[in-house]
């Protein structure tokens, strides 16, 4: 059986998706780009990294599945937390 996968490559990260769009793997090709930049991610950056919609992320926040801080109305996530969530 041959699996159909898609890839998203951004900032030294390769995200592998199955045909249903679920993340099935992460490869860090350039860890310096990931870990040398700011330790915090915005809601939009976290969603892009995880390959999920903002409404899905807000549901995870509401259900207590992801730790966050707020800067006014904006959510901020530690990169380590988003990587943990992706695993």
Buried (B, 14 or more C-beta within 10 A) or exposed (E): EEEEEEEEEEEBBEBBBEEEEEBEEBEBEEEEEBEEEEEBBBBEBBBBBBBBEEEEBBEBBEEEEBEBEEEEEEBBBBBEBBBEBBE
